[in-house]
Amino acid sequence: MTMQHLVIASHYIWWTLLLLISFPQISSCLEAIIVYTDINSLNSGNFNQSSILEITHSLAYLVDWHKCSISEIQICLENFPNSLILLDLSNDIEDQWAISRVCISYSIIHLVYQSKLKFEDEWTYSVVPSSNEQIEALLSVSSYLNWTQGTVFTSMENYGMKEKFFDHSNGFNFLSVESKSNISELVKRTVFRMGSTLYYVLCGLPESLKLQNLLYSSQLLEAGNGIMFNQESGYDCITEGALIVTDFGYEFVNSPEEYFKNSVIKLMSDMLNEISNDISHELVPLLKNTLKNLLSERKFSLVSIQNGERVIVGSIIKGNLVIFGNITFPGDTSIIPKSTKKVLHLSICAGATNPGSSPSLTQKLGAMGSYVAIDKINESNDILSNFQIEMFNYDCGVTIFDSTFAKACFTDNIGKLGLTHLSSYGSVVTKGTIQIFNQLNISLPVIGSANSDSALGSSTNFPMYVRVVNSNLLSQSIVCLKIMGWIKAAILYENSSWGISSYSSMVAAAKSVQIEIINQENLRVIPPGLNRTALRSYKDQIEAVIDSHARLLIMLIQCPYCNYVAEYFYDLGLRKGDILIYGNPDILTYLSINDTALYKRSEIGSSAFAFGFSQWIGKLGQDIANRILSKFSTPPNSFSCQYYDAIYLAANALDYMIDRGQDYKNSNKLMAVIRETQFSGCTGKVSISKGSNDRIFDVIVIKALKMSKDGNSTSYLVGEYMPYSTNLWTVVNPMVYADGSIIKPSDLRDENGTCPFPSKDVRTFAKGRAILFAICFTVALITAVITFIIWKKWWNINVEELKDKQEISPQDFIVGATILIEFFQLASMGPDFSVISPLLYEASNFLSLDLGSIIEMKNGIFWIVVDGVYAGIFAWNILCVVVLFRLDEKWKRIEFFRFLAWLADYLMPILGNLCFIPFVSICLDIFLCDQSIGDSFTDSFLAKDCYYFCWKGSHLIYAILSCFALLSYEPLAVFCRPLWQELQPMLHVKAFPLFLMVKAVFQTAFIVLNKTIKRVSDIGHGIIFIFIMIIYIAFIFKFKSYNYARFSLWQELGLIGVTWLAILSVIGLEISNYLYSTISIIFLFVGWLFIIFLGLFIQYKKYPSLLYRPKSRDTTNLFKFAFTFGKGSKSSLMKFNERKSKIVPAESGD
């Protein structure tokens, strides 16, 4: 019993004594001794000791326990031999125990005003319910409400009750309310962080009243919260919806004084009533039995504060609760608050509705990241460990903003907006939403997830808005295009605030990096929100893009309307690879909408690619992606990562404020903390730039669509651009274009300009392909037959092995260079190895003298190359005639023939050997007529120039010329290869004639494969190429290639290196991804290095060097030889005349 209770007791002794006087029938036998411990408190009421004694005379005796000795007490008891009751108003437990010993000695009933008795005996009884009885009643209500956790505010005296609470559930937190001064700190520092929704108040006045005020002012007593008081703390309860567990009959007492008065009077009254009905028994046993009966059936009531009034809604007897009234809770609701963590409410635009137009799934799919973020926060204890987040979905428009519709939508659900709102990725809707909030006086932070409209970056114009992206995304994405090699593009944008600002940023950035926008400027814009039918009215804009011939289209049109633009391109004749769409990440989702026009979008958008911020960073990013897939059975879209970070931006700010006891419901304060928040999220490090609404710039990623063999589309990461890093651009996966190649196509759709017919009319021409195959294989067969005849008749001879050391000559260098160049020529004839290394592929084309790969064959360049090849073949024929018929010797006096003879020494190995593959290849290109726009031969067109229709006019002339060129060039090339080396007196390293013959046959075979099988199947071509290469290598190993062992060795190893490259390339054609590209290039160079080191080892061990270079040499002879057209070498040539006579018989006469 506290000192407060002692004072209260002293105030109401008067009522106790007055009660005894009021029963004259037993007053002569029922006397009371009132023991107190503080005379000052006893006299502090409206009466004093003398007045009490005057009124009660012999019925009661007041004893000051601390001032009386035991002997004085005994005298007191002897003077009152009939005293039956001792009302103990002492405060100290030890005093109560000592007094109880006296009462036992004198058989006096000992009544105490104490709920926490520490001892039990047959003479001591408590006027008020014990603490155990109170807690039992309180927890019976908790069990009914299913409240298994909460915060318990208690005084130090009641702190021991926690054992009973923990027996009920271990979800309770106990806070000791020692004084009014620490209550504010408790609420600010502790209650905020605990996140409790349920509160138990077990402290006395005035602490309980201050606690109520603080909880209410901190908005901790609203819908979803519950609060319960015991008798001691609930006297002045003013909290609407609060519950009070009171002693039965004391439901409406308003103060401790009133409770004490009523409880004592009621007990004495009930006791006197009982004994007055039975005066036949001895009084003491009767009183004891009566007290046991009265105190063993303690009853409690459950009171609910409703509309400022106390309403009894239930009763509790021995822990059994009976509800007979309606219970209300804070927030004027009858819904029972859940025994869960405190709920923090957020809202999101995550629907699909577009008023007056088709729904959009992009926002809904992106919001999957938000829901996964909320699940992760609620499951973990990393942040907001004592809280739970719930999110309300507003479906008030995604990409189309209708002011009337949006206002009605938000008005109907204004109470569900929560602490923050995640806006649409559409800038128009975001701006409209902020405008509606201002009109409705709604002040809360709005967080953008994927909107990069530069206008929204102003913190002055939009002070309650931030976003987890940066507005510089648009301009920096143009830089990515430049890095990828694009220099021309078309652009199409919508006439919305987002479209206009995006267009301005894009055009300015394109100009700064020198990317030319080539579609007509006044036909670049269309209205926003056009459906399929309405878009037909803007055919001029779509055709302006087509007429520009740009392959790259920057599309700044929000989806789903971007879908209709792609479909319209299909309707106007464009097909796969004709146009590459580049835009926001939502264009990567438009193939996910399965409708009747999906096949059109699949055709046009199969290689679409988009810019965006980095996503799925590290293990966290992969975990989020896996969670989304597991939760929704749908892969995340390109916005999901940003939506995840948007939730975590709000959650981290809330966690910071709650941890410091700050008012997180103050939207301005919350917004200020959001702007200072930093964390590592799904997209990397997230923080807001000072003085802006933008996220601090991070990494831009380029992602592309890829169509799988089963027709499904997936997006993959192409590269990352880090503008503030030393490594600006990192290729993650090579871009795979519509034709399956990773080589960037031309900036314009047609290599030779525009074709005079729509692409949709083009088809494979089977008859033309059959003629192509027939011509190519005929050329191969003729080459093989003629080569065999030439070898059999003239060159079935051996070359003397090089055994002695010789001084290396320029001609020897030419032979060595030929081996190296032929290595690259054969590599370029094999399967496409750009999947392994585009750089190596381009270098190989250049070194192989493949004119079709070195020169861009457009705008008539192809025909210039063809004419050049014809000129080269004509020159070759002239040189061959001069050499074969020895015109330089027959007409010695004619300087021109001597010049041609000198020229032949240097040009014949180039024109007849190194140019063999490019010359034959270009001549066969004239017959590439396997595509057509009709069914007749004359409807087919040349693959190298679609303006040339085949088998008529100019093409027919070129076809005839190519036939003559091939028939004249190939036999002479085969015959003159060994002839040239026999005419070189300074040449020491010579190829065996059989090798030169066979090499011509294999080279022709590789060219034919390139023109035929490769146009049908890349993999089939690669496999056949490898098979033929193996045969070629086997032949070289058996018959050797050069008279010098070292050169033969490197010829063989070079062919093995080409075969190794071909094998890796064929595998790469089937597995086209960055991982294989990285692994294969490692395998390629490891294999090549092994071949090189093996060659060096074999060369060192088996084949000594037979060519040497002197330390110094006299170059005068070289100059003399050069400027006298070979006169200086006449004497050295004489010894070969006999050999030449055997090969080419001389005519009689000079």
GIJOWO-V386327 format. One record per backbone hydrogen bond with DSSP energy under -1.0 kcal/mol. NH is the residue of the N-H (numbers start at 1). CO is the residue of the C=O. If there is no record, write none. Layout:
BEGIN
nh = (NH/NH)
co = (CO/CO)
END
This chain:
BEGIN
nh = (6/7/8/9/10/11/12/16/17/18/19/20/21/22/23/26/27/29/30/32/33/34/35/36/42/43/44/52/53/54/55/56/57/59/61/63/65/67/68/73/74/75/76/77/78/79/83/84/85/86/87/88/89/96/97/98/99/100/101/102/103/104/105/106/108/109/110/111/112/113/125/127/131/134/135/136/137/138/139/140/141/142/143/144/145/147/150/151/152/153/154/161/162/163/165/166/167/168/169/173/175/177/186/187/188/189/190/191/192/194/195/199/200/201/202/208/210/211/212/213/214/215/216/217/218/219/220/225/226/228/229/230/234/237/241/242/243/244/245/246/248/250/259/260/261/262/263/264/265/266/267/268/269/270/271/272/273/274/275/276/286/287/288/289/290/291/292/293/294/295/296/300/301/302/303/304/305/306/309/311/313/314/315/316/317/320/322/324/325/329/333/340/342/342/344/346/347/348/349/350/357/360/365/366/367/368/369/371/372/373/374/375/376/377/378/379/380/387/388/390/392/394/398/406/407/408/409/410/411/412/414/416/419/421/422/423/430/431/432/433/434/435/436/437/438/439/440/441/442/446/447/448/456/457/458/462/465/466/467/468/473/476/477/480/481/482/483/484/485/486/489/490/492/493/494/495/496/500/501/502/503/504/505/506/507/508/509/510/511/512/513/515/516/518/523/526/535/537/538/542/543/544/545/546/547/548/549/551/553/554/555/556/563/565/566/567/568/569/570/571/572/573/574/578/580/582/583/587/588/589/592/595/598/601/602/603/604/605/608/609/610/611/612/614/617/621/622/623/624/625/626/627/628/629/630/631/632/633/640/643/644/645/646/647/648/649/650/651/652/653/654/655/656/657/658/659/661/662/664/666/670/671/672/673/674/675/677/679/681/684/686/689/692/693/695/696/700/701/702/703/704/705/706/708/711/714/716/718/719/720/721/722/725/730/732/733/737/740/749/753/761/762/763/765/769/770/771/772/773/774/775/776/777/778/779/780/781/782/783/784/785/786/787/788/789/790/791/792/793/794/795/797/802/806/808/813/814/815/816/817/818/819/820/821/822/823/824/825/826/827/828/829/836/837/841/842/843/844/845/846/847/848/849/850/851/853/854/855/858/861/864/865/866/867/868/869/870/871/872/873/874/875/876/877/878/879/880/881/882/883/884/885/887/889/890/891/894/898/899/900/901/902/903/904/905/907/908/911/912/914/915/916/919/920/921/922/923/924/925/927/928/929/932/933/939/940/941/942/943/948/950/955/957/958/959/960/961/962/963/964/965/966/967/968/969/970/973/974/975/976/977/980/981/982/983/987/992/996/997/998/999/1000/1001/1002/1003/1004/1005/1006/1007/1008/1009/1010/1011/1012/1014/1015/1016/1017/1021/1022/1023/1024/1025/1026/1027/1028/1029/1030/1031/1032/1033/1034/1035/1036/1037/1038/1039/1040/1043/1048/1049/1050/1051/1052/1053/1054/1055/1056/1057/1058/1059/1060/1061/1062/1063/1064/1065/1066/1067/1068/1069/1071/1077/1078/1079/1080/1081/1082/1083/1084/1085/1086/1087/1088/1089/1090/1091/1092/1093/1094/1095/1096/1097/1098/1099/1100/1101/1102/1108/1119/1120/1121/1122/1123/1124/1126/1127/1129/1130/1133/1136/1137/1140/1141/1142/1143/1144)
co = (2/3/4/5/6/7/8/12/13/14/15/16/17/18/20/23/23/26/26/59/85/61/87/63/38/39/41/48/49/50/51/52/53/56/32/34/36/64/64/69/70/71/72/73/74/75/80/31/31/109/33/111/35/92/93/94/95/96/97/98/99/100/101/102/103/84/123/86/125/88/110/112/115/130/131/132/133/134/135/136/137/138/139/140/141/142/171/198/173/200/175/158/159/160/161/162/163/164/165/150/152/154/182/183/184/185/186/186/187/190/191/226/151/228/153/204/206/207/208/209/210/211/212/213/214/216/215/222/197/199/243/201/230/234/305/239/227/303/229/301/299/247/255/256/257/258/259/260/261/262/263/264/265/266/267/268/269/270/271/272/282/283/284/285/286/287/288/289/290/291/292/316/246/314/244/311/242/309/306/304/302/302/322/300/320/317/315/313/313/333/329/338/195/386/388/390/420/392/422/348/354/352/361/362/363/365/366/367/368/369/370/371/372/373/374/375/376/384/342/344/346/348/353/402/403/404/405/406/407/408/411/413/345/445/347/447/426/427/428/429/430/431/432/433/434/435/436/438/437/464/421/466/453/454/455/458/462/446/693/448/470/472/473/476/477/478/479/480/482/481/516/552/554/524/556/526/494/496/497/498/499/500/501/502/503/504/505/506/507/508/509/510/487/489/520/493/531/534/535/538/539/540/541/542/543/544/546/747/580/490/582/492/560/561/562/563/564/565/566/567/568/570/569/575/551/553/609/584/585/586/589/593/595/597/598/599/600/601/605/581/703/583/701/699/682/617/618/619/620/621/622/623/624/625/626/627/628/629/637/639/640/641/642/643/644/645/646/647/648/649/650/651/652/653/654/655/658/657/662/663/666/667/668/669/670/671/674/686/684/681/679/694/689/457/469/687/721/612/719/610/716/608/714/712/708/706/704/702/702/730/700/728/722/720/718/718/741/737/549/750/758/759/932/930/765/766/767/768/769/770/771/772/773/774/775/776/777/778/779/780/781/782/783/784/785/786/787/788/789/790/790/795/1043/1106/1108/809/810/811/812/813/814/815/816/817/818/819/820/821/822/823/824/825/833/833/837/838/839/840/841/842/843/844/846/845/849/850/850/851/856/858/860/861/862/863/864/865/866/867/868/869/870/871/872/873/874/875/876/877/878/879/880/881/882/886/886/887/891/894/895/896/897/898/899/900/901/903/904/907/908/909/910/913/915/916/917/918/919/920/921/924/925/927/763/939/936/937/931/948/928/945/940/952/953/954/955/956/957/958/959/960/961/962/963/964/965/966/969/970/971/972/973/976/977/978/979/984/1041/992/993/994/995/996/997/998/999/1000/1001/1002/1003/1004/1005/1006/1007/1008/1009/1012/1013/1013/1017/1018/1019/1020/1021/1022/1023/1024/1025/1026/1027/1028/1029/1030/1031/1032/1033/1034/1035/1036/990/1044/1045/1046/1047/1048/1049/1050/1051/1052/1053/1054/1055/1056/1057/1058/1059/1060/1061/1062/1063/1064/1065/1067/1073/1074/1075/1076/1077/1078/1079/1080/1081/1082/1083/1084/1085/1086/1087/1088/1089/1090/1091/1092/1093/1094/1095/1096/1097/1098/806/1115/1116/1117/1118/1119/1120/1121/1124/1126/1127/1129/1133/1134/1136/1137/1138/1139/1140)
END
